[in-house]
Amino acid sequence: MAVSTRSRPRRRQTRAPSPRSTPEQIQDFRHNLPRLRLISVWLFLLVGMLGLGARLAYLQLFINDELKLRAEEQQAIQSTPRASRRQMIDLQGNVVAMDRVLYTLYVHPMLFKKPEAEIAEALSSVLDLSPSKLTQMFTAQESGIKLSTDISEETAKRLRALRLDGLDLLPSPQRMYPQGELFAQVTGYVDLEGAPGAGVELGYESQLLYDDPKAGEPTPMQQVTRDDLQMQLTIDSRLQRIAQEGLAATVAEFNAKRGALIVMDSRNGEIVTMAIAPTYDPNEYYNANIEYFKNWAVSDLYEPGSTFKPINVAIALEEGVISATESINDEGRIFVDGWPIQNVDFDTSGARGVMSITDVMRYSSNVAMVRMMQRLPRGDYFSWLQKLGLGDVTGVDLPGESSGQIKEKEQFVGGEIEAATTAFGQGFSLTVLQLAQLHATLANGGKLVTPHVVRGLVNAQNELTWKPERPTPKQVFSPETTRQVLAMMKAVVDDGTGSAAKVEGYQIAGKTGTAQKVTEYGTYGDQRITSFVSIAPVSDPRYVVLAVIDEPQGENAYGGTVAAPLVKKMLESLVVLEGVAPDGAIAPADEKAIEALE
C-alpha cells in the first residue's frame, strides 16, 4: 500500500517570534496577540472579584460587630448627645444660665463644585478670615479642614444660606451665663463635656435636666421635648450687682485676701445676694484659678469674733442669768485659767467700770461678756451652742458646705477658758453663712430658718410648680429676747463702734467684729478678719446684711472701718430697691424701751 508522503498540518503554537522566525511565524503571532490580552484581562478581573468577595465576606462575617460599634461611636460623637438643661433665672426673671449651640465649621475641598477662589470670597464675607488665608487653608488637605470654632447660631444660618457644597457645620451644645461672673459662686458652671462643676448646676442637676419620659435618662439637645419650666433663684440681680461691685472695691481698697457680702431675708431664709470676691467668669471657667470655684462663705470656717456677742447676749437673756436693765463691771483685763483676756482698747481706755448691757454691746467689751457668760453653767452653755446648730451645717442648698467646729463637751465644760473665749466669739468656728443664719433668729423673732438660693421651678406665668422641701423653722429664742437684743444692737450703730453703717431715715441694728486669725501652727497671728452684721429696719426687722473681709491691710483695718461702710452702701440700695419705707425716729414705745435698757 502506498504511503502518502504529505504530512498532517500541525497546530500552530503561539510563541513570541525569535530573530530567526520566518515571516509566516511573525504573522501568526500578531494574529493571536488580542486573544492573549483578552485572557489576561479576564484573569485579572477574576482575581480581583475573588479578592473583593473575600474582603467583603471578612468584613460582614468576621468583624461586623466591631465595625458596627465603631460606627455608632462616630455617629454619637457627631450628634453631640449632651443633655439639655433648663434655664436659670433670678428673682426678677432675668436669665442667669441657659443652653446655647455653637458650631464648628469644616470644609472638604474635594467636594467643591465652584472654584476655590469663589468659595473663599463667599466665606470671608461671613467669617473673620481673608480670602487669601482661606485659599491657603484649602490646600492643606482634600477633606476635613477645620476653619472656625464657636460659631453662633446666627452665623451658622448665614453660612447655610450660601448654599455651598463641601461645608460641614457640627453643633456643640454649651452652657452660657449671660451675667458673666455676677452669679458664679451661686450658679457654678457646666464644663465642655456637659458635667456640672459647682453651685446650683451641681446641687440641682436632676431638676435642671430635661428628662426622657421613656428611658428616664437625659436626651440630646436636638431631640428633647422642652417644657416652659425655669429654675428660679431667690437672688435679685440688681442687688447682686451692687453687692459684687461694692465688695470688689472694698477688697481692692484694703488689699484684702478675699471678701463676702450676704443679704438674707430673715422671714424665710431666702438669700437675696451672695457676693464673693475674688470671683470668676463661668463662661471661661477653664481660665480661672480653681480656688475661686468654691464659695468660701459656705465652705470655709472662721472665728466670728464680736459679731457673735449678740447671740451670747440672747442666750444669757433667755436663760435669765442677766436682765436687759442690769449692769456688769468691766475690769478692762482679767485672767481666766491663767490666760489673760482684755478689751481691744485696754491700753488706751483701761477699765470701763460698771456698764449697762447695752454699753457692753455698744463698746464691744470682751471682759464684760466673759463676766456675763460665767453666770451660765458651762454645760448649759454648751447645750445652747448645740441647739443653735454650731458644729452642724445650715442645710443651705449649695454643695460643699462645711459644718462648724466647737470643742468637745468634756473640754468645754472641764475648763473655764473655752467658755470664756466663746463669750467674745473665739475658740470655735463657723461659716459666714451660718453667722447670717444665727442673726436671722434675732430679726425674725427667734426662729432658726434654713438659708437657700433656689425658689423652685416656675412656669411661663411665674407660678411655682415645684419647690424644695425644707425643715420647719425651729424656735430657739423668744420674741421678747430678740426685741431686747435688737434694741442693744441699734445703739451700736447710733453712737457705737458701728456708726459708719448709719442710713439716714432708717433705724439700723448692727455689730462690728475684728478677730485675730489663727495661723497654721494653731496660734493667733498678726492677720485679722473683719466683719459687720446689720439688721434692718429695727421697726420691722426683716433683712440681715453681713460683710466679712479677710485679711484687710492697714493700721485702721477694723470691722467698723472696713466692713461697716460696705454694709451701709448695701443697705442704702436695699431699702430703695425693696421699697422699705423710711421709719425716721422710732416709735415712743421703742424709745422708752431703749432708755430702760440703758
Backbone torsions as a table, in degrees:
resi	resn	phi	psi	omega
1	MET	NA	135.2	-176.5
2	ALA	-78.2	136.2	178.6
3	VAL	-102.2	128.4	179.5
4	SER	-71.7	135.9	178.9
5	THR	-85.5	-7.0	-179.3
6	ARG	-77.2	122.1	-178.9
7	SER	-83.3	156.7	176.2
8	ARG	-67.0	144.8	178.2
9	PRO	-68.0	129.1	-179.9
10	ARG	-82.2	147.0	175.7
11	ARG	-69.2	132.5	-178.8
12	ARG	-76.0	130.4	177.2
13	GLN	-96.9	132.0	-179.4
14	THR	-86.3	113.0	175.9
15	ARG	-140.0	155.4	179.2
16	ALA	-62.1	133.5	-179.4
17	PRO	-64.8	140.8	177.1
18	SER	-93.9	171.3	178.9
19	PRO	-59.5	-24.4	-178.8
20	ARG	-95.0	5.4	-178.5
21	SER	-62.8	148.3	178.5
22	THR	-82.8	163.9	176.8
23	PRO	-58.0	-30.8	179.9
24	GLU	-67.9	-40.5	179.5
25	GLN	-66.7	-39.0	179.3
26	ILE	-65.1	-38.1	179.3
27	GLN	-66.5	-38.0	178.6
28	ASP	-64.8	-40.1	-178.6
29	PHE	-63.5	-44.0	179.7
30	ARG	-65.0	-30.6	-179.6
31	HIS	-70.6	-35.5	-176.2
32	ASN	-92.4	-5.8	-175.8
33	LEU	-62.4	-43.3	178.4
34	PRO	-59.8	-36.3	178.6
35	ARG	-63.7	-37.8	178.2
36	LEU	-64.8	-41.4	-179.6
37	ARG	-65.2	-41.0	-179.7
38	LEU	-63.5	-42.6	178.5
39	ILE	-63.0	-40.6	-179.1
40	SER	-64.0	-42.4	179.9
41	VAL	-63.5	-44.6	179.6
42	TRP	-63.0	-39.7	177.8
43	LEU	-63.2	-40.5	179.7
44	PHE	-64.8	-44.5	178.9
45	LEU	-64.5	-38.5	179.7
46	LEU	-63.0	-44.1	178.6
47	VAL	-63.7	-41.4	178.7
48	GLY	-63.0	-43.1	179.1
49	MET	-64.7	-39.5	176.9
50	LEU	-63.3	-40.9	179.2
51	GLY	-65.2	-44.3	178.1
52	LEU	-64.7	-39.4	177.9
53	GLY	-62.8	-41.2	178.5
54	ALA	-65.4	-40.5	178.7
55	ARG	-64.7	-42.6	178.9
56	LEU	-63.0	-41.2	177.9
57	ALA	-63.4	-38.8	179.7
58	TYR	-64.8	-45.0	-178.6
59	LEU	-65.9	-40.5	-174.6
60	GLN	-86.1	-27.8	-174.8
61	LEU	-100.6	-29.8	-171.8
62	PHE	-107.7	-38.7	-177.3
63	ILE	-121.7	26.1	-179.8
64	ASN	-59.1	-45.0	-177.4
65	ASP	-64.0	-41.1	-179.6
66	GLU	-64.2	-43.9	179.2
67	LEU	-64.8	-37.4	179.1
68	LYS	-63.2	-41.9	179.6
69	LEU	-64.8	-43.6	179.6
70	ARG	-63.7	-37.9	178.2
71	ALA	-64.6	-41.9	179.3
72	GLU	-63.9	-38.8	179.0
73	GLU	-64.6	-43.3	179.4
74	GLN	-64.5	-41.2	179.1
75	GLN	-66.4	-37.0	179.9
76	ALA	-65.0	-39.3	180.0
77	ILE	-65.6	-42.0	-176.5
78	GLN	-74.0	-26.2	179.4
79	SER	-86.1	-2.7	178.3
80	THR	43.0	68.8	-176.4
81	PRO	-78.0	62.8	178.2
82	ARG	-94.0	137.1	-175.5
83	ALA	-65.0	141.5	178.1
84	SER	-89.2	143.9	-177.2
85	ARG	-121.0	150.5	177.8
86	ARG	-70.1	157.9	174.6
87	GLN	-69.3	154.8	173.5
88	MET	-116.3	133.1	-178.9
89	ILE	-128.2	159.9	178.0
90	ASP	-89.4	-172.3	-175.8
91	LEU	-65.3	-25.6	-179.9
92	GLN	-92.1	-0.1	-180.0
93	GLY	91.0	4.9	178.0
94	ASN	-75.1	137.8	-177.8
95	VAL	-71.0	128.3	-179.0
96	VAL	-106.7	-35.2	178.6
97	ALA	-146.4	141.2	-178.3
98	MET	-155.0	158.1	174.1
99	ASP	-86.4	146.0	171.5
100	ARG	-144.9	160.6	179.1
101	VAL	-115.7	122.9	172.1
102	LEU	-105.4	158.7	-175.4
103	TYR	-124.2	152.0	171.0
104	THR	-114.3	131.0	-176.9
105	LEU	-100.1	123.0	172.3
106	TYR	-112.9	147.0	174.9
107	VAL	-123.0	151.9	-179.5
108	HIS	-128.9	89.8	-176.2
109	PRO	-54.5	-29.6	-179.1
110	MET	-64.9	-17.8	-179.1
111	LEU	-101.4	1.3	-180.0
112	PHE	-63.8	136.3	174.5
113	LYS	-109.9	2.9	175.9
114	LYS	-126.0	159.9	178.2
115	PRO	-57.4	145.6	-178.6
116	GLU	-59.0	-37.7	-179.6
117	ALA	-63.2	-38.7	179.7
118	GLU	-68.7	-39.5	178.4
119	ILE	-67.8	-41.0	179.0
120	ALA	-62.0	-40.3	179.5
121	GLU	-64.4	-40.7	-179.3
122	ALA	-67.7	-42.6	-178.8
123	LEU	-69.2	-33.4	-178.7
124	SER	-65.4	-23.4	178.3
125	SER	-73.2	-14.4	-179.3
126	VAL	-110.9	-40.9	-177.2
127	LEU	-95.3	159.8	178.5
128	ASP	-87.1	56.0	179.9
129	LEU	-138.7	141.3	-179.3
130	SER	-78.2	155.2	177.8
131	PRO	-57.7	-39.2	-179.8
132	SER	-65.3	-39.6	178.2
133	LYS	-65.0	-41.5	179.4
134	LEU	-64.6	-44.8	179.0
135	THR	-59.6	-38.7	177.7
136	GLN	-65.0	-39.5	179.9
137	MET	-68.1	-30.9	-179.4
138	PHE	-63.6	-24.1	-176.9
139	THR	-84.7	-4.6	-176.3
140	ALA	-63.9	-42.4	179.6
141	GLN	-163.4	171.2	-174.8
142	GLU	-79.0	-22.4	-174.5
143	SER	-155.2	156.7	173.0
144	GLY	71.3	37.3	178.4
145	ILE	-89.3	121.8	178.4
146	LYS	-80.6	116.8	-178.4
147	LEU	-94.3	-40.5	-174.1
148	SER	-157.5	150.1	178.1
149	THR	-123.0	170.6	177.6
150	ASP	54.0	44.0	178.2
151	ILE	-83.6	131.0	-178.4
152	SER	-73.8	166.5	178.9
153	GLU	-62.5	-38.1	179.5
154	GLU	-63.9	-45.2	178.6
155	THR	-65.9	-36.7	178.2
156	ALA	-61.8	-38.4	178.0
157	LYS	-64.4	-39.2	178.8
158	ARG	-66.1	-37.0	178.1
159	LEU	-67.3	-40.5	178.6
160	ARG	-65.2	-34.9	-178.6
161	ALA	-65.9	-19.8	177.8
162	LEU	-68.5	-23.1	178.7
163	ARG	52.7	51.5	178.4
164	LEU	-102.2	137.6	174.0
165	ASP	-76.9	150.9	176.8
166	GLY	89.5	7.9	176.3
167	LEU	-103.5	143.7	-179.1
168	ASP	-138.9	114.2	178.7
169	LEU	-102.5	116.2	179.8
170	LEU	-102.9	123.8	-178.9
171	PRO	-74.1	147.3	177.5
172	SER	-138.6	97.0	-180.0
173	PRO	-63.6	137.6	178.8
174	GLN	-142.1	159.5	175.4
175	ARG	-96.0	132.4	-178.7
176	MET	-120.6	144.9	-179.1
177	TYR	-121.7	95.0	-174.3
178	PRO	-59.3	-26.5	-177.9
179	GLN	-87.0	3.6	179.5
180	GLY	63.7	-130.3	-174.6
181	GLU	-80.5	-2.4	-171.8
182	LEU	-59.9	-38.0	-176.3
183	PHE	-113.6	15.8	-167.8
184	ALA	-53.4	-49.6	-176.3
185	GLN	-74.3	-11.7	176.8
186	VAL	-93.0	-52.2	-177.6
187	THR	-74.1	-33.1	-168.9
188	GLY	74.7	-154.5	-178.7
189	TYR	-150.5	164.2	172.9
190	VAL	-117.7	127.9	-175.6
191	ASP	-77.8	179.1	-175.1
192	LEU	-66.9	-17.1	177.1
193	GLU	-91.0	-2.5	179.0
194	GLY	91.9	8.3	-178.9
195	ALA	-94.3	131.9	178.7
196	PRO	-71.4	142.8	-175.4
197	GLY	-107.5	-22.8	-176.5
198	ALA	-172.8	179.9	170.6
199	GLY	59.4	-153.0	-178.3
200	VAL	-62.2	-33.9	178.6
201	GLU	-56.0	-37.6	-180.0
202	LEU	-85.4	-45.3	-174.7
203	GLY	-68.6	-29.9	-177.9
204	TYR	-119.6	35.0	-176.1
205	GLU	-59.3	-41.3	-177.1
206	SER	-64.9	-31.2	178.6
207	GLN	-82.8	-25.4	-179.0
208	LEU	-81.4	-27.8	-177.3
209	LEU	-77.5	136.1	167.2
210	TYR	-75.1	132.5	-175.6
211	ASP	-109.1	147.2	173.4
212	ASP	-79.3	114.8	-176.4
213	PRO	-64.3	-18.9	-179.1
214	LYS	-87.0	-52.5	-174.9
215	ALA	-89.2	-19.7	-177.8
216	GLY	75.5	14.8	-179.6
217	GLU	-122.5	156.1	179.8
218	PRO	-59.4	143.5	178.7
219	THR	-108.6	155.1	178.6
220	PRO	-60.7	156.0	-177.4
221	MET	-60.8	-33.1	-176.9
222	GLN	-72.5	-16.4	-174.0
223	GLN	-113.5	-10.7	-171.0
224	VAL	-72.1	143.7	171.4
225	THR	-96.1	111.0	-172.3
226	ARG	-87.6	147.1	170.1
227	ASP	-105.1	-175.4	-176.7
228	ASP	-100.0	14.7	-177.0
229	LEU	-78.5	143.3	176.7
230	GLN	-132.1	147.9	175.7
231	MET	-84.8	116.6	-178.1
232	GLN	-101.9	131.9	176.7
233	LEU	-90.0	163.6	175.7
234	THR	-86.7	-4.9	-173.7
235	ILE	-86.1	137.4	178.4
236	ASP	-97.5	116.3	-174.8
237	SER	-63.7	-27.0	178.4
238	ARG	-64.0	-48.9	178.6
239	LEU	-72.2	-34.1	179.9
240	GLN	-62.5	-40.1	179.8
241	ARG	-66.3	-42.3	178.1
242	ILE	-62.6	-43.2	179.9
243	ALA	-63.8	-45.3	-177.1
244	GLN	-65.0	-43.6	-179.7
245	GLU	-67.4	-42.4	179.2
246	GLY	-65.3	-40.8	179.9
247	LEU	-64.9	-46.0	-179.9
248	ALA	-60.2	-39.1	179.3
249	ALA	-65.9	-40.2	179.5
250	THR	-67.1	-43.7	178.4
251	VAL	-60.0	-41.5	179.9
252	ALA	-69.8	-40.5	-177.5
253	GLU	-61.4	-40.1	-177.2
254	PHE	-102.2	12.5	177.6
255	ASN	49.2	44.8	-175.4
256	ALA	-82.5	163.9	178.9
257	LYS	-72.2	-42.6	-177.7
258	ARG	-169.9	173.5	179.3
259	GLY	-156.7	163.0	177.1
260	ALA	-144.1	143.4	178.3
261	LEU	-139.7	117.9	-175.4
262	ILE	-122.9	136.4	169.5
263	VAL	-119.6	124.4	-178.4
264	MET	-124.9	138.5	172.8
265	ASP	-82.2	111.8	-172.9
266	SER	-68.9	-19.1	-176.8
267	ARG	-68.1	-35.9	-174.5
268	ASN	-135.8	-1.9	179.1
269	GLY	86.9	5.1	178.9
270	GLU	-66.5	130.7	177.9
271	ILE	-89.8	115.7	-176.3
272	VAL	-83.7	-37.7	172.4
273	THR	-140.2	148.4	172.3
274	MET	-146.0	89.9	-177.7
275	ALA	-99.6	136.3	179.8
276	ILE	-130.3	137.5	175.9
277	ALA	-136.5	138.6	-3.4
278	PRO	-74.0	162.6	-177.7
279	THR	-129.9	-164.4	-177.6
280	TYR	-151.6	167.8	177.4
281	ASP	-96.4	112.8	-178.5
282	PRO	-65.2	-17.1	174.6
283	ASN	-69.2	-24.3	179.6
284	GLU	-129.2	48.4	-177.5
285	TYR	-57.1	-29.1	-176.6
286	TYR	-69.7	-14.3	176.6
287	ASN	-97.9	-1.7	-172.5
288	ALA	-90.5	157.0	170.4
289	ASN	-68.8	125.6	-175.4
290	ILE	-62.6	-19.2	177.1
291	GLU	-64.4	-26.4	-176.9
292	TYR	-79.5	-12.0	-178.5
293	PHE	-67.0	-31.9	-178.4
294	LYS	-81.2	146.6	175.6
295	ASN	-93.1	97.4	-170.4
296	TRP	-68.6	-18.7	175.1
297	ALA	-67.4	-17.0	179.8
298	VAL	-108.6	-31.8	-170.4
299	SER	-100.6	-23.0	-174.2
300	ASP	-106.7	144.7	-179.6
301	LEU	-100.3	150.3	175.2
302	TYR	-152.8	163.7	176.5
303	GLU	-89.4	122.0	-170.4
304	PRO	-74.5	-21.5	-178.5
305	GLY	68.4	-141.3	-170.9
306	SER	-68.4	-16.2	177.6
307	THR	-67.3	-11.3	176.7
308	PHE	-89.4	-11.4	-177.0
309	LYS	-58.8	-41.5	177.6
310	PRO	-59.1	-33.4	177.9
311	ILE	-66.7	-41.8	177.6
312	ASN	-64.7	-39.4	177.6
313	VAL	-62.5	-40.8	178.3
314	ALA	-62.9	-39.2	177.3
315	ILE	-62.5	-46.9	-178.1
316	ALA	-63.7	-40.4	177.7
317	LEU	-65.8	-41.8	-177.8
318	GLU	-64.8	-35.2	179.9
319	GLU	-82.6	-11.7	178.2
320	GLY	78.8	14.0	179.7
321	VAL	-80.1	-14.0	172.1
322	ILE	-139.0	163.0	170.0
323	SER	-119.4	158.4	-175.6
324	ALA	-65.9	-17.5	-174.8
325	THR	-103.4	-3.9	-176.9
326	GLU	-86.9	175.3	-176.3
327	SER	-121.5	159.1	179.9
328	ILE	-133.4	143.7	-180.0
329	ASN	-84.3	128.9	178.2
330	ASP	-107.9	106.2	-179.7
331	GLU	-81.3	-7.0	179.2
332	GLY	88.2	-44.7	176.6
333	ARG	-151.1	135.6	178.3
334	ILE	-136.8	170.2	175.8
335	PHE	-120.6	131.4	178.8
336	VAL	-124.8	119.7	-175.8
337	ASP	52.2	33.6	179.0
338	GLY	85.5	-4.6	-178.9
339	TRP	-96.6	133.6	179.3
340	PRO	-79.2	136.0	174.3
341	ILE	-129.7	128.7	-178.7
342	GLN	-144.4	165.9	177.1
343	ASN	-77.1	156.1	-179.4
344	VAL	-60.2	-37.0	-176.4
345	ASP	-98.5	22.2	-175.9
346	PHE	-61.6	-39.7	-176.7
347	ASP	-64.8	-26.3	-178.4
348	THR	-104.0	-32.9	-175.2
349	SER	-107.6	-19.9	-178.9
350	GLY	66.9	-152.9	179.7
351	ALA	-77.7	137.6	178.7
352	ARG	-90.2	-13.0	179.0
353	GLY	76.6	-153.6	-177.2
354	VAL	-71.9	129.9	-177.7
355	MET	-143.3	153.0	179.1
356	SER	-72.9	163.6	177.2
357	ILE	-62.5	-35.9	177.3
358	THR	-62.1	-41.5	178.4
359	ASP	-69.1	-29.8	175.1
360	VAL	-58.2	-42.1	178.0
361	MET	-74.2	-42.9	-175.6
362	ARG	-59.2	-42.2	-177.0
363	TYR	-104.1	3.7	174.9
364	SER	53.6	57.2	-178.2
365	SER	-79.1	118.0	176.5
366	ASN	-69.2	-44.5	-175.4
367	VAL	-64.2	-43.7	-179.9
368	ALA	-65.2	-35.0	177.1
369	MET	-65.2	-39.4	177.7
370	VAL	-63.6	-45.8	179.3
371	ARG	-61.3	-37.0	179.5
372	MET	-65.3	-48.4	-174.6
373	MET	-77.5	-16.1	175.0
374	GLN	-67.8	-17.9	177.9
375	ARG	-74.3	-17.5	-178.3
376	LEU	-96.6	126.1	177.0
377	PRO	-51.9	137.0	-173.5
378	ARG	-63.1	-32.4	176.5
379	GLY	-63.4	-41.4	177.8
380	ASP	-68.2	-38.0	178.0
381	TYR	-60.4	-45.7	-179.8
382	PHE	-62.6	-39.5	178.9
383	SER	-62.5	-35.7	177.5
384	TRP	-66.0	-41.3	179.1
385	LEU	-61.3	-39.3	176.4
386	GLN	-67.6	-39.9	-179.9
387	LYS	-62.2	-34.7	-180.0
388	LEU	-79.9	-5.3	175.8
389	GLY	94.8	5.6	176.1
390	LEU	-64.6	134.0	-173.7
391	GLY	96.2	-9.0	178.5
392	ASP	-118.4	178.0	174.0
393	VAL	-93.6	161.4	178.5
394	THR	-79.0	-22.5	-175.6
395	GLY	88.9	16.4	179.0
396	VAL	-59.6	148.5	-177.1
397	ASP	-86.4	45.9	173.6
398	LEU	-127.5	139.2	-178.6
399	PRO	-72.2	157.9	174.0
400	GLY	85.4	15.9	-179.2
401	GLU	-72.2	138.3	176.6
402	SER	-100.3	146.6	176.1
403	SER	-86.7	145.1	178.4
404	GLY	-63.6	166.1	-178.3
405	GLN	-126.5	127.0	172.2
406	ILE	-128.3	162.7	-178.8
407	LYS	-66.6	159.4	172.8
408	GLU	-63.2	149.3	-175.4
409	LYS	-57.6	-41.1	-179.0
410	GLU	-60.7	-40.9	179.9
411	GLN	-70.4	-40.4	-178.2
412	PHE	-66.2	-43.1	-176.8
413	VAL	-80.4	-28.2	-172.6
414	GLY	-73.0	-21.8	-178.8
415	GLY	-139.0	153.5	-176.3
416	GLU	-72.6	-28.4	-169.0
417	ILE	-66.8	-34.0	-178.1
418	GLU	-65.5	-45.9	178.4
419	ALA	-66.6	-34.2	-178.8
420	ALA	-66.3	-45.2	179.9
421	THR	-69.7	-34.0	177.6
422	THR	-64.0	-28.8	-178.7
423	ALA	-60.6	-31.7	177.9
424	PHE	-113.7	22.8	166.8
425	GLY	88.4	21.8	177.1
426	GLN	-129.6	164.7	-178.7
427	GLY	91.5	-1.9	174.2
428	PHE	-144.1	171.4	-178.2
429	SER	-144.3	153.2	177.0
430	LEU	-150.3	179.9	177.3
431	THR	-92.9	162.6	176.0
432	VAL	-57.6	-42.3	-178.1
433	LEU	-64.7	-37.1	-179.2
434	GLN	-68.1	-34.2	176.2
435	LEU	-65.1	-39.5	176.1
436	ALA	-63.0	-39.9	178.4
437	GLN	-61.7	-42.7	-178.9
438	LEU	-66.2	-38.9	178.3
439	HIS	-71.8	-23.1	174.8
440	ALA	-63.2	-29.0	177.7
441	THR	-65.0	-31.1	178.4
442	LEU	-75.9	-25.1	-178.6
443	ALA	-86.1	-32.0	-172.5
444	ASN	-102.2	13.0	178.4
445	GLY	90.9	16.7	171.2
446	GLY	106.2	11.6	-177.0
447	LYS	-99.3	136.5	178.3
448	LEU	-90.9	101.7	-177.8
449	VAL	-94.1	163.2	-179.8
450	THR	-96.3	118.9	178.4
451	PRO	-65.8	145.1	177.7
452	HIS	-158.3	155.3	-178.6
453	VAL	-114.5	-7.0	-178.1
454	VAL	-110.4	126.6	175.4
455	ARG	-82.8	-42.0	178.7
456	GLY	146.8	-167.6	175.8
457	LEU	-93.5	128.4	-179.4
458	VAL	-121.0	151.1	177.4
459	ASN	-93.1	-171.2	-176.6
460	ALA	-64.0	-22.5	178.4
461	GLN	-91.6	11.5	-178.8
462	ASN	61.9	30.5	177.3
463	GLU	-97.0	134.2	178.8
464	LEU	-69.9	124.0	175.5
465	THR	-106.3	-16.4	176.7
466	TRP	-157.9	140.7	173.6
467	LYS	-142.9	149.7	-178.9
468	PRO	-65.1	146.6	175.0
469	GLU	-81.6	134.8	-179.6
470	ARG	-132.0	152.9	-179.4
471	PRO	-62.6	150.1	174.2
472	THR	-67.1	129.9	-179.8
473	PRO	-53.0	137.9	-177.5
474	LYS	-100.4	130.5	178.5
475	GLN	-77.8	117.6	-179.4
476	VAL	-113.5	-30.3	176.7
477	PHE	-124.7	155.8	176.4
478	SER	-80.4	152.0	177.4
479	PRO	-57.2	-34.4	179.9
480	GLU	-64.9	-42.8	178.0
481	THR	-60.7	-45.4	-177.9
482	THR	-65.8	-35.0	177.5
483	ARG	-64.4	-40.7	179.8
484	GLN	-65.7	-41.6	-179.6
485	VAL	-67.9	-38.6	178.3
486	LEU	-62.8	-38.6	178.0
487	ALA	-62.5	-38.6	177.0
488	MET	-67.5	-41.9	-179.4
489	MET	-67.3	-27.8	176.6
490	LYS	-64.5	-37.1	179.1
491	ALA	-64.8	-28.8	178.3
492	VAL	-62.7	-38.6	-179.2
493	VAL	-83.2	-36.2	-177.7
494	ASP	-60.9	-50.8	-177.6
495	ASP	-153.6	34.8	178.8
496	GLY	-120.0	-150.5	-175.5
497	THR	-70.2	-12.9	-178.5
498	GLY	-106.3	23.5	-175.5
499	SER	-64.3	-20.0	179.7
500	ALA	-69.9	-9.0	-178.8
501	ALA	-99.6	9.3	-179.8
502	LYS	-61.8	140.1	175.6
503	VAL	-124.8	121.6	-175.1
504	GLU	-60.5	130.3	177.9
505	GLY	88.9	-4.0	-177.6
506	TYR	-129.5	144.8	175.5
507	GLN	-93.3	118.5	-174.8
508	ILE	-116.8	133.3	171.6
509	ALA	-100.3	146.0	-178.2
510	GLY	-163.6	172.0	175.9
511	LYS	-155.1	134.2	177.7
512	THR	-88.0	161.4	175.5
513	GLY	-151.2	129.6	174.8
514	THR	-137.0	104.2	-174.5
515	ALA	-116.4	140.9	173.1
516	GLN	-68.9	145.4	178.7
517	LYS	-94.9	142.4	177.6
518	VAL	-80.1	134.5	178.3
519	THR	-81.1	175.3	178.7
520	GLU	-64.9	-15.3	179.7
521	TYR	-93.6	2.6	176.9
522	GLY	85.6	11.4	178.5
523	THR	-114.8	161.7	178.8
524	TYR	-82.5	130.9	-178.4
525	GLY	-107.4	-159.0	-176.6
526	ASP	-84.4	-21.9	-178.4
527	GLN	-75.2	154.2	-178.0
528	ARG	-137.2	162.5	174.6
529	ILE	-123.7	123.6	-173.8
530	THR	-107.4	149.5	-177.6
531	SER	-155.0	162.1	171.9
532	PHE	-150.0	132.1	178.5
533	VAL	-120.6	137.9	-179.7
534	SER	-134.4	157.2	175.5
535	ILE	-129.7	130.0	-175.5
536	ALA	-143.8	150.8	-18.1
537	PRO	-83.1	159.6	-178.3
538	VAL	-64.6	-33.4	-178.4
539	SER	-67.5	-26.8	177.4
540	ASP	-148.7	71.0	-170.5
541	PRO	-58.9	128.4	-179.3
542	ARG	-140.3	-49.8	-171.8
543	TYR	-98.9	137.7	171.3
544	VAL	-108.0	125.1	178.3
545	VAL	-119.8	121.5	-176.5
546	LEU	-128.4	125.7	175.0
547	ALA	-118.9	132.7	178.2
548	VAL	-130.1	123.6	-179.9
549	ILE	-117.4	119.7	-174.4
550	ASP	-93.2	121.9	176.6
551	GLU	58.1	54.0	172.3
552	PRO	-70.0	147.2	-177.7
553	GLN	-102.9	152.4	179.1
554	GLY	118.8	152.5	-177.6
555	GLU	-69.4	-25.8	-176.6
556	ASN	-104.3	35.2	-178.0
557	ALA	-94.9	95.1	178.9
558	TYR	-132.0	170.5	178.7
559	GLY	-59.1	-38.5	-178.0
560	GLY	-75.4	-19.8	-178.0
561	THR	-104.9	-24.5	-177.9
562	VAL	-101.0	-55.4	-172.8
563	ALA	-85.5	-36.7	-176.5
564	ALA	-61.2	-44.4	177.7
565	PRO	-61.8	-34.0	177.4
566	LEU	-65.6	-42.1	178.0
567	VAL	-64.5	-38.4	177.9
568	LYS	-57.5	-46.9	179.6
569	LYS	-61.9	-38.7	-179.9
570	MET	-67.3	-42.2	179.9
571	LEU	-64.3	-39.5	-179.9
572	GLU	-61.2	-38.4	177.3
573	SER	-75.8	-37.7	-176.5
574	LEU	-62.0	-48.1	-175.7
575	VAL	-66.6	-29.1	179.0
576	VAL	-76.3	-52.0	-175.4
577	LEU	-69.9	-29.2	179.0
578	GLU	-92.6	-1.4	176.0
579	GLY	69.0	34.7	178.4
580	VAL	-78.1	119.1	-176.9
581	ALA	-68.9	139.2	176.5
582	PRO	-61.5	143.7	179.3
583	ASP	-113.3	-5.1	176.0
584	GLY	54.0	-136.9	176.4
585	ALA	-72.3	144.0	-178.3
586	ILE	-73.3	162.7	-176.7
587	ALA	-62.1	151.1	-179.6
588	PRO	-54.2	-38.3	-179.0
589	ALA	-61.9	-41.2	179.3
590	ASP	-70.1	-36.1	178.3
591	GLU	-61.7	-42.3	178.2
592	LYS	-64.7	-35.8	-179.9
593	ALA	-64.1	-40.6	179.8
594	ILE	-69.6	-40.1	177.4
595	GLU	-61.2	-37.7	179.2
596	ALA	-65.4	-36.6	179.7
597	LEU	-68.2	-33.9	-177.0
598	GLU	-84.2	NA	NA
